[in-house]
């Protein structure tokens, strides 16, 4: 059964993984999102209690 002979297919597998691991990660890591999260200040806004006239 010739499909069990790994000699031609192993090199194809190795070279394809080398290509995937050298070309694709920089392209994926260079991707930027259009809406970057903005860091907000850690201070809580000062709130005042409402002054209801019927209390």
PDB file of N, CA, C and O in Angstrom:
ATOM      1  N   UNK A   1       0.837  -1.185   0.000  1.00  0.00           N
ATOM      2  CA  UNK A   1       0.000   0.000   0.000  1.00  0.00           C
ATOM      3  C   UNK A   1       0.881   1.247   0.000  1.00  0.00           C
ATOM      4  O   UNK A   1       1.561   1.510   0.992  1.00  0.00           O
ATOM      5  N   UNK A   2       0.886   2.003  -1.062  1.00  0.00           N
ATOM      6  CA  UNK A   2       1.806   3.141  -1.162  1.00  0.00           C
ATOM      7  C   UNK A   2       1.434   4.317  -0.253  1.00  0.00           C
ATOM      8  O   UNK A   2       2.292   5.153   0.028  1.00  0.00           O
ATOM      9  N   UNK A   3       0.196   4.408   0.210  1.00  0.00           N
ATOM     10  CA  UNK A   3      -0.166   5.545   1.051  1.00  0.00           C
ATOM     11  C   UNK A   3       0.475   5.465   2.436  1.00  0.00           C
ATOM     12  O   UNK A   3       0.463   6.445   3.181  1.00  0.00           O
ATOM     13  N   UNK A   4       1.030   4.316   2.782  1.00  0.00           N
ATOM     14  CA  UNK A   4       1.699   4.187   4.074  1.00  0.00           C
ATOM     15  C   UNK A   4       3.167   4.591   4.007  1.00  0.00           C
ATOM     16  O   UNK A   4       3.846   4.622   5.034  1.00  0.00           O
ATOM     17  N   UNK A   5       3.653   4.892   2.842  1.00  0.00           N
ATOM     18  CA  UNK A   5       5.036   5.326   2.698  1.00  0.00           C
ATOM     19  C   UNK A   5       5.112   6.822   3.044  1.00  0.00           C
ATOM     20  O   UNK A   5       4.588   7.651   2.300  1.00  0.00           O
ATOM     21  N   UNK A   6       5.761   7.174   4.170  1.00  0.00           N
ATOM     22  CA  UNK A   6       5.737   8.566   4.606  1.00  0.00           C
ATOM     23  C   UNK A   6       6.777   9.465   3.937  1.00  0.00           C
ATOM     24  O   UNK A   6       6.807  10.665   4.213  1.00  0.00           O
ATOM     25  N   UNK A   7       7.611   8.929   3.083  1.00  0.00           N
ATOM     26  CA  UNK A   7       8.723   9.733   2.577  1.00  0.00           C
ATOM     27  C   UNK A   7       8.284  10.969   1.800  1.00  0.00           C
ATOM     28  O   UNK A   7       8.825  12.034   2.095  1.00  0.00           O
ATOM     29  N   UNK A   8       7.369  10.943   0.846  1.00  0.00           N
ATOM     30  CA  UNK A   8       7.032  12.217   0.180  1.00  0.00           C
ATOM     31  C   UNK A   8       6.108  13.098   1.010  1.00  0.00           C
ATOM     32  O   UNK A   8       6.195  14.324   0.936  1.00  0.00           O
ATOM     33  N   UNK A   9       5.227  12.492   1.798  1.00  0.00           N
ATOM     34  CA  UNK A   9       4.210  13.270   2.506  1.00  0.00           C
ATOM     35  C   UNK A   9       4.740  13.930   3.762  1.00  0.00           C
ATOM     36  O   UNK A   9       4.245  14.981   4.169  1.00  0.00           O
ATOM     37  N   UNK A  10       5.726  13.333   4.370  1.00  0.00           N
ATOM     38  CA  UNK A  10       6.274  13.939   5.582  1.00  0.00           C
ATOM     39  C   UNK A  10       6.973  15.254   5.265  1.00  0.00           C
ATOM     40  O   UNK A  10       6.825  16.222   6.011  1.00  0.00           O
ATOM     41  N   UNK A  11       7.727  15.307   4.178  1.00  0.00           N
ATOM     42  CA  UNK A  11       8.387  16.558   3.803  1.00  0.00           C
ATOM     43  C   UNK A  11       7.371  17.634   3.425  1.00  0.00           C
ATOM     44  O   UNK A  11       7.561  18.806   3.750  1.00  0.00           O
ATOM     45  N   UNK A  12       6.306  17.248   2.749  1.00  0.00           N
ATOM     46  CA  UNK A  12       5.263  18.212   2.417  1.00  0.00           C
ATOM     47  C   UNK A  12       4.632  18.748   3.698  1.00  0.00           C
ATOM     48  O   UNK A  12       4.371  19.946   3.811  1.00  0.00           O
ATOM     49  N   UNK A  13       4.388  17.870   4.655  1.00  0.00           N
ATOM     50  CA  UNK A  13       3.814  18.290   5.932  1.00  0.00           C
ATOM     51  C   UNK A  13       4.748  19.248   6.662  1.00  0.00           C
ATOM     52  O   UNK A  13       4.309  20.283   7.164  1.00  0.00           O
ATOM     53  N   UNK A  14       6.023  18.910   6.723  1.00  0.00           N
ATOM     54  CA  UNK A  14       6.987  19.742   7.440  1.00  0.00           C
ATOM     55  C   UNK A  14       7.122  21.109   6.768  1.00  0.00           C
ATOM     56  O   UNK A  14       7.115  22.131   7.454  1.00  0.00           O
ATOM     57  N   UNK A  15       7.244  21.144   5.467  1.00  0.00           N
ATOM     58  CA  UNK A  15       7.403  22.418   4.772  1.00  0.00           C
ATOM     59  C   UNK A  15       6.141  23.273   4.855  1.00  0.00           C
ATOM     60  O   UNK A  15       6.224  24.496   4.961  1.00  0.00           O
ATOM     61  N   UNK A  16       4.982  22.637   4.808  1.00  0.00           N
ATOM     62  CA  UNK A  16       3.760  23.430   4.934  1.00  0.00           C
ATOM     63  C   UNK A  16       3.646  24.036   6.330  1.00  0.00           C
ATOM     64  O   UNK A  16       3.202  25.177   6.464  1.00  0.00           O
ATOM     65  N   UNK A  17       4.036  23.298   7.378  1.00  0.00           N
ATOM     66  CA  UNK A  17       4.002  23.861   8.721  1.00  0.00           C
ATOM     67  C   UNK A  17       5.038  24.959   8.886  1.00  0.00           C
ATOM     68  O   UNK A  17       4.786  25.945   9.578  1.00  0.00           O
ATOM     69  N   UNK A  18       6.181  24.807   8.271  1.00  0.00           N
ATOM     70  CA  UNK A  18       7.188  25.875   8.330  1.00  0.00           C
ATOM     71  C   UNK A  18       6.649  27.140   7.680  1.00  0.00           C
ATOM     72  O   UNK A  18       6.831  28.240   8.203  1.00  0.00           O
ATOM     73  N   UNK A  19       5.989  26.985   6.548  1.00  0.00           N
ATOM     74  CA  UNK A  19       5.397  28.152   5.878  1.00  0.00           C
ATOM     75  C   UNK A  19       4.324  28.774   6.753  1.00  0.00           C
ATOM     76  O   UNK A  19       4.293  29.993   6.918  1.00  0.00           O
ATOM     77  N   UNK A  20       3.442  27.952   7.319  1.00  0.00           N
ATOM     78  CA  UNK A  20       2.379  28.490   8.159  1.00  0.00           C
ATOM     79  C   UNK A  20       2.932  29.189   9.396  1.00  0.00           C
ATOM     80  O   UNK A  20       2.402  30.221   9.807  1.00  0.00           O
ATOM     81  N   UNK A  21       3.975  28.652   9.989  1.00  0.00           N
ATOM     82  CA  UNK A  21       4.504  29.227  11.228  1.00  0.00           C
ATOM     83  C   UNK A  21       5.408  30.425  10.993  1.00  0.00           C
ATOM     84  O   UNK A  21       5.691  31.161  11.939  1.00  0.00           O
ATOM     85  N   UNK A  22       5.868  30.647   9.776  1.00  0.00           N
ATOM     86  CA  UNK A  22       6.715  31.810   9.520  1.00  0.00           C
ATOM     87  C   UNK A  22       5.964  32.947   8.842  1.00  0.00           C
ATOM     88  O   UNK A  22       6.337  34.107   9.015  1.00  0.00           O
ATOM     89  N   UNK A  23       4.929  32.656   8.082  1.00  0.00           N
ATOM     90  CA  UNK A  23       4.224  33.708   7.346  1.00  0.00           C
ATOM     91  C   UNK A  23       2.975  34.173   8.074  1.00  0.00           C
ATOM     92  O   UNK A  23       2.734  35.376   8.163  1.00  0.00           O
ATOM     93  N   UNK A  24       2.185  33.267   8.589  1.00  0.00           N
ATOM     94  CA  UNK A  24       0.894  33.656   9.155  1.00  0.00           C
ATOM     95  C   UNK A  24       0.956  34.388  10.504  1.00  0.00           C
ATOM     96  O   UNK A  24       0.212  35.356  10.663  1.00  0.00           O
ATOM     97  N   UNK A  25       1.776  34.005  11.478  1.00  0.00           N
ATOM     98  CA  UNK A  25       1.724  34.721  12.763  1.00  0.00           C
ATOM     99  C   UNK A  25       2.024  36.212  12.672  1.00  0.00           C
ATOM    100  O   UNK A  25       1.324  36.986  13.325  1.00  0.00           O
ATOM    101  N   UNK A  26       3.015  36.672  11.907  1.00  0.00           N
ATOM    102  CA  UNK A  26       3.186  38.130  11.828  1.00  0.00           C
ATOM    103  C   UNK A  26       1.990  38.840  11.207  1.00  0.00           C
ATOM    104  O   UNK A  26       1.665  39.961  11.600  1.00  0.00           O
ATOM    105  N   UNK A  27       1.333  38.202  10.245  1.00  0.00           N
ATOM    106  CA  UNK A  27       0.154  38.823   9.634  1.00  0.00           C
ATOM    107  C   UNK A  27      -0.999  38.896  10.639  1.00  0.00           C
ATOM    108  O   UNK A  27      -1.732  39.884  10.678  1.00  0.00           O
ATOM    109  N   UNK A  28      -1.150  37.865  11.435  1.00  0.00           N
ATOM    110  CA  UNK A  28      -2.237  37.856  12.413  1.00  0.00           C
ATOM    111  C   UNK A  28      -1.932  38.841  13.540  1.00  0.00           C
ATOM    112  O   UNK A  28      -2.830  39.553  13.992  1.00  0.00           O
ATOM    113  N   UNK A  29      -0.688  38.894  13.998  1.00  0.00           N
ATOM    114  CA  UNK A  29      -0.338  39.782  15.094  1.00  0.00           C
ATOM    115  C   UNK A  29      -0.305  41.246  14.669  1.00  0.00           C
ATOM    116  O   UNK A  29      -0.407  42.130  15.519  1.00  0.00           O
ATOM    117  N   UNK A  30      -0.167  41.520  13.389  1.00  0.00           N
ATOM    118  CA  UNK A  30      -0.167  42.907  12.912  1.00  0.00           C
ATOM    119  C   UNK A  30      -1.563  43.460  12.756  1.00  0.00           C
ATOM    120  O   UNK A  30      -1.724  44.648  12.478  1.00  0.00           O
ATOM    121  N   UNK A  31      -2.579  42.628  12.928  1.00  0.00           N
ATOM    122  CA  UNK A  31      -3.957  43.081  12.782  1.00  0.00           C
ATOM    123  C   UNK A  31      -4.312  44.021  13.916  1.00  0.00           C
ATOM    124  O   UNK A  31      -4.047  43.723  15.080  1.00  0.00           O
ATOM    125  N   UNK A  32      -4.907  45.149  13.585  1.00  0.00           N
ATOM    126  CA  UNK A  32      -5.351  46.096  14.605  1.00  0.00           C
ATOM    127  C   UNK A  32      -6.865  46.223  14.528  1.00  0.00           C
ATOM    128  O   UNK A  32      -7.453  46.175  13.448  1.00  0.00           O
ATOM    129  N   UNK A  33      -7.471  46.383  15.662  1.00  0.00           N
ATOM    130  CA  UNK A  33      -8.908  46.551  15.731  1.00  0.00           C
ATOM    131  C   UNK A  33      -9.245  48.027  15.550  1.00  0.00           C
ATOM    132  O   UNK A  33      -8.500  48.888  16.017  1.00  0.00           O
ATOM    133  N   UNK A  34     -10.345  48.332  14.888  1.00  0.00           N
ATOM    134  CA  UNK A  34     -10.675  49.745  14.668  1.00  0.00           C
ATOM    135  C   UNK A  34     -11.071  50.486  15.942  1.00  0.00           C
ATOM    136  O   UNK A  34     -10.874  51.698  16.031  1.00  0.00           O
ATOM    137  N   UNK A  35     -11.619  49.789  16.917  1.00  0.00           N
ATOM    138  CA  UNK A  35     -12.039  50.433  18.164  1.00  0.00           C
ATOM    139  C   UNK A  35     -11.192  49.916  19.315  1.00  0.00           C
ATOM    140  O   UNK A  35     -11.546  48.941  19.979  1.00  0.00           O
ATOM    141  N   UNK A  36     -10.078  50.578  19.539  1.00  0.00           N
ATOM    142  CA  UNK A  36      -9.219  50.173  20.648  1.00  0.00           C
ATOM    143  C   UNK A  36      -9.867  50.594  21.969  1.00  0.00           C
ATOM    144  O   UNK A  36     -10.437  51.682  22.051  1.00  0.00           O
ATOM    145  N   UNK A  37      -9.790  49.757  22.996  1.00  0.00           N
ATOM    146  CA  UNK A  37     -10.377  50.146  24.284  1.00  0.00           C
ATOM    147  C   UNK A  37      -9.604  51.313  24.903  1.00  0.00           C
ATOM    148  O   UNK A  37      -8.377  51.380  24.825  1.00  0.00           O
ATOM    149  N   UNK A  38     -10.345  52.216  25.512  1.00  0.00           N
ATOM    150  CA  UNK A  38      -9.748  53.392  26.128  1.00  0.00           C
ATOM    151  C   UNK A  38      -9.760  53.185  27.637  1.00  0.00           C
ATOM    152  O   UNK A  38     -10.773  52.790  28.212  1.00  0.00           O
ATOM    153  N   UNK A  39      -8.630  53.454  28.264  1.00  0.00           N
ATOM    154  CA  UNK A  39      -8.593  53.292  29.719  1.00  0.00           C
ATOM    155  C   UNK A  39      -9.227  54.517  30.370  1.00  0.00           C
ATOM    156  O   UNK A  39      -8.876  55.653  30.053  1.00  0.00           O
ATOM    157  N   UNK A  40     -10.155  54.275  31.276  1.00  0.00           N
ATOM    158  CA  UNK A  40     -10.833  55.348  31.984  1.00  0.00           C
ATOM    159  C   UNK A  40     -10.136  55.583  33.308  1.00  0.00           C
ATOM    160  O   UNK A  40      -9.404  54.723  33.800  1.00  0.00           O
ATOM    161  N   UNK A  41     -10.365  56.742  33.875  1.00  0.00           N
ATOM    162  CA  UNK A  41      -9.740  57.040  35.159  1.00  0.00           C
ATOM    163  C   UNK A  41     -10.373  56.162  36.244  1.00  0.00           C
ATOM    164  O   UNK A  41     -11.515  55.720  36.122  1.00  0.00           O
ATOM    165  N   UNK A  42      -9.615  55.930  37.284  1.00  0.00           N
ATOM    166  CA  UNK A  42     -10.076  55.059  38.360  1.00  0.00           C
ATOM    167  C   UNK A  42     -10.933  55.808  39.386  1.00  0.00           C
ATOM    168  O   UNK A  42     -11.491  55.188  40.292  1.00  0.00           O
ATOM    169  N   UNK A  43     -11.042  57.134  39.253  1.00  0.00           N
ATOM    170  CA  UNK A  43     -11.817  57.896  40.226  1.00  0.00           C
ATOM    171  C   UNK A  43     -13.303  57.727  39.950  1.00  0.00           C
ATOM    172  O   UNK A  43     -13.749  57.740  38.802  1.00  0.00           O
ATOM    173  N   UNK A  44     -14.053  57.571  41.024  1.00  0.00           N
ATOM    174  CA  UNK A  44     -15.502  57.485  40.883  1.00  0.00           C
ATOM    175  C   UNK A  44     -16.067  58.897  40.755  1.00  0.00           C
ATOM    176  O   UNK A  44     -15.581  59.820  41.410  1.00  0.00           O
ATOM    177  N   UNK A  45     -17.063  59.068  39.938  1.00  0.00           N
ATOM    178  CA  UNK A  45     -17.665  60.415  39.853  1.00  0.00           C
ATOM    179  C   UNK A  45     -18.379  60.760  41.156  1.00  0.00           C
ATOM    180  O   UNK A  45     -19.014  59.910  41.780  1.00  0.00           O
ATOM    181  N   UNK A  46     -18.263  62.006  41.547  1.00  0.00           N
ATOM    182  CA  UNK A  46     -18.922  62.440  42.787  1.00  0.00           C
ATOM    183  C   UNK A  46     -20.400  62.667  42.503  1.00  0.00           C
ATOM    184  O   UNK A  46     -20.779  63.446  41.629  1.00  0.00           O
ATOM    185  N   UNK A  47     -21.197  61.976  43.254  1.00  0.00           N
ATOM    186  CA  UNK A  47     -22.648  62.118  43.092  1.00  0.00           C
ATOM    187  C   UNK A  47     -23.228  62.723  44.357  1.00  0.00           C
ATOM    188  O   UNK A  47     -22.761  62.471  45.468  1.00  0.00           O
ATOM    189  N   UNK A  48     -24.244  63.518  44.156  1.00  0.00           N
ATOM    190  CA  UNK A  48     -24.922  64.128  45.300  1.00  0.00           C
ATOM    191  C   UNK A  48     -26.334  63.552  45.392  1.00  0.00           C
ATOM    192  O   UNK A  48     -26.948  63.260  44.366  1.00  0.00           O
ATOM    193  N   UNK A  49     -26.853  63.386  46.599  1.00  0.00           N
ATOM    194  CA  UNK A  49     -28.222  62.854  46.717  1.00  0.00           C
ATOM    195  C   UNK A  49     -29.234  63.864  46.191  1.00  0.00           C
ATOM    196  O   UNK A  49     -29.030  65.076  46.266  1.00  0.00           O
ATOM    197  N   UNK A  50     -30.300  63.347  45.672  1.00  0.00           N
ATOM    198  CA  UNK A  50     -31.351  64.217  45.152  1.00  0.00           C
ATOM    199  C   UNK A  50     -32.139  64.823  46.316  1.00  0.00           C
ATOM    200  O   UNK A  50     -32.360  64.195  47.351  1.00  0.00           O
ATOM    201  N   UNK A  51     -32.531  66.014  46.106  1.00  0.00           N
ATOM    202  CA  UNK A  51     -33.311  66.716  47.114  1.00  0.00           C
ATOM    203  C   UNK A  51     -34.764  66.723  46.695  1.00  0.00           C
ATOM    204  O   UNK A  51     -35.198  67.605  45.954  1.00  0.00           O
ATOM    205  N   UNK A  52     -35.523  65.737  47.169  1.00  0.00           N
ATOM    206  CA  UNK A  52     -36.919  65.658  46.767  1.00  0.00           C
ATOM    207  C   UNK A  52     -37.755  66.589  47.635  1.00  0.00           C
ATOM    208  O   UNK A  52     -37.626  66.570  48.859  1.00  0.00           O
ATOM    209  N   UNK A  53     -38.598  67.391  47.030  1.00  0.00           N
ATOM    210  CA  UNK A  53     -39.350  68.364  47.839  1.00  0.00           C
ATOM    211  C   UNK A  53     -40.448  67.728  48.682  1.00  0.00           C
ATOM    212  O   UNK A  53     -40.895  68.375  49.629  1.00  0.00           O
ATOM    213  N   UNK A  54     -40.912  66.528  48.416  1.00  0.00           N
ATOM    214  CA  UNK A  54     -42.016  65.956  49.203  1.00  0.00           C
ATOM    215  C   UNK A  54     -41.545  65.112  50.375  1.00  0.00           C
ATOM    216  O   UNK A  54     -42.366  64.469  51.029  1.00  0.00           O
ATOM    217  N   UNK A  55     -40.258  65.095  50.659  1.00  0.00           N
ATOM    218  CA  UNK A  55     -39.792  64.337  51.846  1.00  0.00           C
ATOM    219  C   UNK A  55     -39.971  65.141  53.082  1.00  0.00           C
ATOM    220  O   UNK A  55     -39.641  64.678  54.173  1.00  0.00           O
TER     221      UNK A  55
END
